């Protein structure tokens, strides 16, 4: 194992990126082959929302008869904002829940609006992939030489890969968290004792305003970005770094002001199924228990589909064991995002656990966080969570290639 780690530490990471891109393209091939290789099938547009938003659906897009996925909401918001502005809003399932996650829609729409929204799936998948690879590159730089191999667990994270294939924002959120950690190092905040040498010339380029924008954008991608800012904020206070404490506080406050102004200024239809926080949670682990549905022990696909939940549940348990690594106050602060992941997964209602796609996305940040914690402490024990993630990657590939059944669809 030691020789293999040394080999990975020495290998040119360009080769690994090439393998990753090849894997991504292969999975796109298998995901789209049942839909005439139409890449718009990745968006997951349901005919119900297509009928509610007919002017926003591009001709030639794949529309599913019996269900869709969250990628459709990022698409509908993006096209609505860049075509209609704030004059009208799309009809979604839960308007404010979706509009709190504007980041991906803004980023993708900025480029797609130039070329046309018929290219939205290409633009979005490309952006998600570029930012994932770029954040991998930054992570690779941050890690000590003997831990460079750990970055490949992030590059091939099944959670990030699945998120990108679904054209949703979880991987982008994680990418910007890595970018923010890298940038904060330039500002003298070394959260994870990373392998980093400050470059004074680069430091001048990375102005406080740029850092400020990155921190706000993390929250715009996902509202749980506030948890990241809270962690940064508390660490800066703990280290008596008041300059960065103020910067992070102002960024978080600005995000809340922006969201509040939006909600007070613009009125929109709340959605076909407006959800609050309490609608998304259940008793601890009740969601996992209620999601187990072995309908038939002769249906191989059903059995494999249900069994696929258990490695993710095992990952959840291993993540709990990682808490045993906490030794001091700073460690505890750094574990705030881990606590948040454990809480959201633990109380997630049955709808999350019924879907491999839903529950896997909730762990996207955990891989990079474990890597950084492992890099910080030489004796850190991840309880084989990172190795398990590689096994989940294999399951993801098998699921896409052989298990997932095609859905009924129409071409809009």
C-alpha positions as CSV (number, residue, x, y, z in Angstrom):
1,X,0.0,0.0,0.0
2,X,2.8,2.4,0.8
3,X,4.4,1.8,-2.6
4,X,1.1,2.5,-4.3
5,X,0.7,5.7,-2.3
6,X,4.2,6.8,-3.4
7,X,3.3,6.0,-7.0
8,X,0.2,8.2,-6.8
9,X,2.2,11.0,-5.1
10,X,4.7,10.9,-8.0
11,X,2.4,10.5,-10.9
12,X,1.6,13.6,-13.1
13,X,-1.9,14.5,-12.1
14,X,-2.7,15.4,-15.7
15,X,-3.0,11.6,-16.4
16,X,-5.5,11.3,-13.6
17,X,-7.5,14.2,-14.9
18,X,-7.5,12.6,-18.3
19,X,-8.9,9.4,-16.8
20,X,-11.5,11.4,-14.9
21,X,-12.7,13.1,-18.1
22,X,-12.8,9.8,-19.9
23,X,-15.0,8.3,-17.1
24,X,-17.3,11.3,-17.2
25,X,-17.8,11.1,-20.9
26,X,-18.5,7.3,-20.7
27,X,-21.1,7.9,-18.0
28,X,-22.7,10.7,-20.1
29,X,-22.8,8.2,-23.0
30,X,-24.6,5.6,-20.9
31,X,-27.0,8.1,-19.3
32,X,-28.1,9.6,-22.6
33,X,-28.1,6.5,-24.9
34,X,-31.7,5.6,-23.9
35,X,-32.8,9.2,-24.9
36,X,-31.3,9.4,-28.4
37,X,-28.0,10.7,-27.0
38,X,-29.7,14.0,-26.3
39,X,-27.7,15.6,-23.5
40,X,-30.7,17.7,-22.4
41,X,-31.9,14.4,-20.8
42,X,-29.4,15.2,-18.0
43,X,-31.5,18.2,-17.0
44,X,-34.4,16.0,-15.8
45,X,-37.3,18.1,-17.0
46,X,-40.7,16.7,-16.0
47,X,-43.6,17.4,-18.4
48,X,-45.7,18.9,-15.5
49,X,-43.2,21.8,-15.1
50,X,-42.8,22.0,-18.9
51,X,-46.5,22.6,-19.2
52,X,-46.4,25.2,-16.4
53,X,-43.4,27.0,-18.0
54,X,-43.9,26.4,-21.8
55,X,-42.0,29.5,-22.9
56,X,-38.9,28.4,-21.0
57,X,-38.4,24.9,-22.5
58,X,-36.2,24.8,-25.6
59,X,-37.4,23.0,-28.7
60,X,-35.7,19.5,-28.9
61,X,-35.2,19.1,-25.2
62,X,-36.0,15.8,-23.5
63,X,-39.1,16.0,-21.3
64,X,-40.0,13.1,-19.0
65,X,-43.5,11.8,-18.6
66,X,-43.4,10.4,-15.1
67,X,-40.9,12.5,-13.2
68,X,-37.9,14.8,-13.3
69,X,-35.0,16.0,-11.2
70,X,-33.6,19.1,-9.5
71,X,-31.5,20.0,-12.5
72,X,-34.7,21.3,-14.2
73,X,-35.1,24.0,-11.5
74,X,-31.6,25.4,-12.0
75,X,-32.3,25.5,-15.7
76,X,-35.8,27.1,-15.4
77,X,-34.4,29.8,-13.0
78,X,-31.4,30.5,-15.2
79,X,-33.4,31.0,-18.4
80,X,-36.1,33.0,-16.7
81,X,-33.6,35.4,-15.1
82,X,-31.6,35.9,-18.3
83,X,-34.6,36.1,-20.7
84,X,-37.4,37.7,-18.5
85,X,-35.3,39.3,-15.8
86,X,-37.3,40.0,-12.7
87,X,-40.5,40.7,-14.6
88,X,-41.8,37.2,-14.3
89,X,-40.7,34.1,-12.5
90,X,-40.9,30.4,-13.3
91,X,-43.4,28.2,-11.6
92,X,-41.4,25.7,-9.5
93,X,-42.2,23.2,-6.8
94,X,-41.0,25.4,-3.9
95,X,-40.0,28.8,-5.1
96,X,-38.0,30.2,-2.3
97,X,-36.2,26.9,-1.6
98,X,-35.0,26.9,-5.2
99,X,-34.3,30.7,-5.5
100,X,-32.0,30.5,-2.4
101,X,-29.6,28.6,-4.6
102,X,-29.1,31.0,-7.4
103,X,-25.3,30.5,-7.9
104,X,-25.3,27.8,-10.5
105,X,-28.1,29.4,-12.5
106,X,-26.3,32.8,-12.5
107,X,-23.0,31.3,-13.5
108,X,-24.3,29.0,-16.2
109,X,-26.8,31.6,-17.5
110,X,-24.1,34.2,-17.9
111,X,-22.4,32.1,-20.5
112,X,-25.4,30.3,-21.9
113,X,-27.3,33.5,-22.6
114,X,-24.5,34.4,-25.1
115,X,-24.7,31.2,-27.1
116,X,-28.4,30.4,-26.6
117,X,-30.1,28.2,-24.0
118,X,-30.3,25.2,-26.3
119,X,-26.7,24.8,-25.2
120,X,-27.5,25.0,-21.5
121,X,-26.7,21.3,-20.7
122,X,-23.3,21.5,-22.5
123,X,-22.4,24.8,-20.8
124,X,-23.5,23.7,-17.4
125,X,-21.7,20.3,-17.5
126,X,-18.6,22.0,-18.8
127,X,-18.6,24.6,-16.1
128,X,-19.2,22.0,-13.3
129,X,-16.4,19.9,-14.7
130,X,-13.9,22.8,-15.1
131,X,-14.5,24.0,-11.5
132,X,-14.2,20.5,-10.1
133,X,-10.9,20.0,-11.9
134,X,-9.7,23.4,-10.9
135,X,-10.6,22.9,-7.2
136,X,-8.8,19.5,-7.4
137,X,-5.7,21.3,-8.7
138,X,-5.9,23.8,-5.8
139,X,-6.4,21.0,-3.3
140,X,-3.4,19.1,-4.8
141,X,-1.3,22.1,-4.2
142,X,-2.5,22.5,-0.6
143,X,-1.7,19.0,0.4
144,X,1.8,18.0,1.7
145,X,3.9,15.9,-0.7
146,X,3.2,12.6,1.2
147,X,-0.5,13.3,1.1
148,X,-0.9,14.3,-2.6
149,X,-2.5,10.9,-3.3
150,X,-5.5,11.9,-1.2
151,X,-6.5,14.5,-3.7
152,X,-7.5,11.7,-6.1
153,X,-10.3,10.7,-3.7
154,X,-11.7,14.1,-4.3
155,X,-11.2,14.1,-8.1
156,X,-13.0,10.8,-8.3
157,X,-15.5,11.5,-5.6
158,X,-18.7,9.6,-6.5
159,X,-20.8,12.3,-4.8
160,X,-19.3,15.1,-6.9
161,X,-19.4,13.1,-10.1
162,X,-23.1,12.2,-9.6
163,X,-23.9,15.8,-8.8
164,X,-22.3,17.0,-12.1
165,X,-24.1,14.3,-14.1
166,X,-27.4,15.6,-12.6
167,X,-26.5,19.2,-13.5
168,X,-27.1,20.3,-9.9
169,X,-25.0,22.6,-7.7
170,X,-23.5,20.4,-4.9
171,X,-20.2,19.8,-6.7
172,X,-19.9,23.5,-7.6
173,X,-20.6,24.4,-4.0
174,X,-17.7,22.1,-2.9
175,X,-15.4,23.5,-5.6
176,X,-16.0,27.1,-4.3
177,X,-15.4,25.9,-0.7
178,X,-12.0,24.6,-1.8
179,X,-11.3,27.9,-3.7
180,X,-12.2,29.9,-0.6
181,X,-9.9,27.8,1.6
182,X,-7.1,28.4,-0.8
183,X,-7.8,32.1,-1.0
184,X,-8.0,32.5,2.8
185,X,-4.5,31.0,2.9
186,X,-3.4,34.1,1.0
187,X,-4.9,36.2,3.8
188,X,-2.9,34.3,6.4
189,X,-5.7,32.0,7.6
190,X,-4.3,28.4,7.5
191,X,-7.3,26.3,8.6
192,X,-5.8,22.9,8.0
193,X,-2.0,23.5,8.3
194,X,-1.8,23.1,4.6
195,X,1.4,23.0,2.5
196,X,1.3,26.6,1.5
197,X,3.8,29.4,0.9
198,X,2.4,32.9,0.7
199,X,3.2,34.7,-2.6
200,X,3.3,38.5,-1.9
201,X,2.7,39.5,-5.5
202,X,-0.3,37.1,-5.8
203,X,-1.6,38.4,-2.4
204,X,-1.8,41.9,-3.8
205,X,-4.0,40.6,-6.7
206,X,-6.3,38.7,-4.4
207,X,-8.0,41.8,-2.9
208,X,-10.4,41.6,0.0
209,X,-13.2,42.4,-2.4
210,X,-12.6,39.3,-4.4
211,X,-12.5,37.2,-1.3
212,X,-15.7,38.9,-0.2
213,X,-17.4,38.0,-3.5
214,X,-16.3,34.4,-3.3
215,X,-17.7,34.0,0.2
216,X,-21.0,35.5,-0.8
217,X,-21.2,33.3,-3.9
218,X,-20.7,30.1,-1.8
219,X,-23.9,31.1,0.1
220,X,-25.7,31.9,-3.2
221,X,-24.8,28.4,-4.6
222,X,-26.3,26.7,-1.5
223,X,-27.7,28.4,1.6
224,X,-25.7,25.9,3.7
225,X,-22.7,28.0,2.7
226,X,-23.5,29.9,5.9
227,X,-22.2,26.9,7.8
228,X,-18.9,27.3,6.1
229,X,-18.7,31.0,6.8
230,X,-19.6,30.4,10.5
231,X,-16.8,27.9,10.7
232,X,-14.3,30.3,9.1
233,X,-15.7,33.1,11.4
234,X,-15.2,31.2,14.6
235,X,-11.7,30.0,13.7
236,X,-10.7,33.6,12.9
237,X,-12.0,34.7,16.3
238,X,-10.2,31.8,17.9
239,X,-7.0,32.9,16.2
240,X,-7.6,36.6,17.0
241,X,-7.6,37.4,13.3
242,X,-10.0,40.3,13.5
243,X,-9.4,41.6,10.0
244,X,-10.7,38.4,8.4
245,X,-13.3,38.0,11.1
246,X,-14.9,41.3,10.0
247,X,-14.6,40.4,6.3
248,X,-16.4,37.1,6.8
249,X,-19.0,38.7,9.0
250,X,-19.7,41.4,6.4
251,X,-19.9,38.7,3.6
252,X,-22.5,36.7,5.6
253,X,-24.5,39.8,6.5
254,X,-24.5,40.9,2.9
255,X,-25.9,37.6,1.8
256,X,-28.8,37.8,4.3
257,X,-29.5,41.4,3.1
258,X,-29.5,40.4,-0.5
259,X,-31.9,37.5,0.1
260,X,-34.2,39.6,2.3
261,X,-34.3,42.4,-0.3
262,X,-35.2,39.9,-2.9
263,X,-38.0,38.4,-0.9
264,X,-39.5,41.8,0.1
265,X,-39.2,43.3,-3.4
266,X,-40.3,40.5,-5.7
267,X,-43.4,38.5,-5.3
268,X,-43.8,35.1,-6.9
269,X,-46.0,32.1,-6.9
270,X,-44.8,30.0,-3.9
271,X,-44.8,26.8,-6.0
272,X,-46.8,23.6,-6.6
273,X,-45.4,22.2,-3.3
274,X,-43.9,24.9,-1.1
275,X,-41.7,23.3,1.5
276,X,-40.4,24.5,4.8
277,X,-37.6,23.2,6.9
278,X,-39.8,20.9,9.0
279,X,-41.2,19.3,5.8
280,X,-37.7,18.0,5.0
281,X,-36.8,16.3,8.2
282,X,-38.0,13.3,10.2
283,X,-37.0,11.4,13.4
284,X,-33.3,10.4,13.4
285,X,-32.6,7.7,10.8
286,X,-36.4,7.2,10.3
287,X,-35.9,8.3,6.6
288,X,-33.4,5.5,6.0
289,X,-35.5,2.8,7.8
290,X,-38.7,3.8,5.9
291,X,-36.9,3.9,2.6
292,X,-36.0,0.2,2.6
293,X,-38.4,-1.4,0.1
294,X,-37.5,-4.9,-1.1
295,X,-40.6,-5.3,-3.2
296,X,-39.5,-8.5,-4.8
297,X,-36.6,-10.9,-4.1
298,X,-36.7,-12.1,-7.6
299,X,-36.2,-8.7,-9.2
300,X,-32.4,-8.3,-9.4
301,X,-32.6,-4.6,-10.2
302,X,-34.8,-3.9,-7.2
303,X,-32.5,-5.8,-4.9
304,X,-29.4,-4.0,-6.2
305,X,-31.2,-0.6,-6.1
306,X,-32.0,-1.1,-2.4
307,X,-28.6,-2.6,-1.5
308,X,-27.0,0.5,-3.0
309,X,-28.2,2.5,0.0
310,X,-26.3,0.5,2.5
311,X,-22.7,1.6,1.4
312,X,-23.9,5.2,1.7
313,X,-25.3,4.4,5.2
314,X,-22.0,2.8,6.1
315,X,-20.3,6.0,4.9
316,X,-22.6,8.0,7.2
317,X,-21.6,5.7,10.2
318,X,-17.9,6.1,9.4
319,X,-18.3,9.8,9.3
320,X,-19.7,9.6,12.8
321,X,-16.6,7.6,13.9
322,X,-14.4,10.4,12.5
323,X,-15.6,12.6,15.3
324,X,-13.3,10.6,17.6
325,X,-10.4,12.5,16.0
326,X,-11.4,15.7,17.8
327,X,-8.6,16.7,20.3
328,X,-9.0,20.4,20.9
329,X,-11.2,23.4,20.4
330,X,-9.9,24.2,16.9
331,X,-10.6,20.6,15.8
332,X,-14.2,21.0,17.1
333,X,-14.7,24.2,15.1
334,X,-13.3,22.5,12.0
335,X,-15.9,19.7,12.5
336,X,-18.9,22.1,12.3
337,X,-19.5,21.3,8.6
338,X,-19.2,17.5,9.4
339,X,-21.8,17.9,12.2
340,X,-24.1,19.7,9.8
341,X,-23.8,16.9,7.2
342,X,-24.5,14.3,9.9
343,X,-27.5,16.2,11.1
344,X,-29.0,16.8,7.7
345,X,-28.5,13.2,6.6
346,X,-29.6,11.8,10.0
347,X,-32.9,13.6,10.1
348,X,-33.5,13.6,6.3
349,X,-37.0,12.5,5.5
350,X,-37.7,9.3,3.5
351,X,-37.7,11.1,0.2
352,X,-34.0,11.7,0.4
353,X,-33.2,8.1,1.2
354,X,-35.5,6.7,-1.4
355,X,-33.3,8.2,-4.1
356,X,-29.6,7.3,-4.4
357,X,-29.2,10.6,-6.2
358,X,-30.7,12.6,-3.4
359,X,-28.8,11.0,-0.5
360,X,-25.5,10.8,-2.2
361,X,-25.5,14.6,-3.0
362,X,-25.7,15.3,0.7
363,X,-22.2,13.9,1.3
364,X,-20.4,15.9,-1.5
365,X,-18.5,18.2,0.8
366,X,-17.5,15.4,3.2
367,X,-14.8,14.0,0.9
368,X,-12.7,17.1,0.6
369,X,-13.2,17.9,4.3
370,X,-11.9,14.5,5.4
371,X,-8.9,14.9,3.1
372,X,-8.0,18.3,4.6
373,X,-8.5,17.0,8.1
374,X,-6.4,13.9,7.3
375,X,-3.7,16.2,5.9
376,X,-3.8,18.3,9.0
377,X,-3.1,15.5,11.5
378,X,-0.5,12.8,10.7
379,X,-2.3,10.3,12.9
380,X,-5.7,11.1,11.6
381,X,-8.0,8.0,11.3
382,X,-10.7,8.3,8.7
383,X,-11.9,4.8,9.5
384,X,-11.6,3.8,5.7
385,X,-14.3,6.3,4.8
386,X,-12.2,7.5,1.8
387,X,-11.7,3.9,0.6
388,X,-15.4,3.3,0.9
389,X,-16.0,6.3,-1.3
390,X,-14.1,4.6,-4.1
391,X,-16.3,1.5,-3.7
392,X,-19.4,3.8,-3.9
393,X,-17.9,5.2,-7.1
394,X,-17.8,1.7,-8.6
395,X,-21.4,1.2,-7.5
396,X,-22.4,4.5,-9.2
397,X,-20.8,3.4,-12.4
398,X,-22.6,0.0,-12.2
399,X,-25.9,1.7,-11.4
400,X,-25.7,4.1,-14.4
401,X,-24.6,1.4,-16.8
402,X,-26.8,-1.5,-15.8
403,X,-29.3,-0.8,-13.0
404,X,-31.1,2.4,-13.7
405,X,-34.2,1.9,-15.9
406,X,-35.0,4.3,-18.7
407,X,-37.9,6.6,-18.2
408,X,-40.7,7.4,-20.7
409,X,-40.1,10.7,-22.5
410,X,-41.0,13.0,-25.3
411,X,-39.0,15.5,-27.3
412,X,-40.4,19.0,-26.7
